[in-house]
Amino acid sequence: MKNLLRELRAQRGWSQADLAQKLDVSRQSVNAVETGKFDPSLPLAFRIARVFDMSIESIFIDESVNSERSEANLKERDSNVRNES
């Protein structure tokens, strides 16, 4: 499963350690999720979504779903980032 975690974190200027602290997990856990080595638990996925004020589906991209949905997720992400500025 792909995700936008690295991009979202970078847009906010957060290090992996910063995000880990916000999520109450280790930096290594953030790295593992970002690189796709680990899929987060459902509670962690909800915490990630809350931190970024986005839906889980906008952050975690199911590659079995068509590309139109992925494009819609990217547009939602970009809209949220612009609203934070």
Steps between C-alpha positions, in 0.01 A plus 500: 500500500640837402464808714560874493649517848847616396360771272252625760766506770747682277242761397464592866874505562480217754776247555416135549570556870253792509225289346585204723455719806160625377393138439655358819707245304870456431679676214575154364126429480444817297784399269358149458156636407646760263708244314215249480679240712219514752127565466374686806242357735152647466540713817831636370348572159225700673759697701694574182182621329417725797850652511472598133126580516433267210312178440685171526417433135669826399827400666512127432451404138364158416681411180215270395270804461506685170725800446211749494444448871870547566492827309202614710697419815792710380266793430355473852850494647604807302184684605566423868860620476391827337239555772766464771718771348 
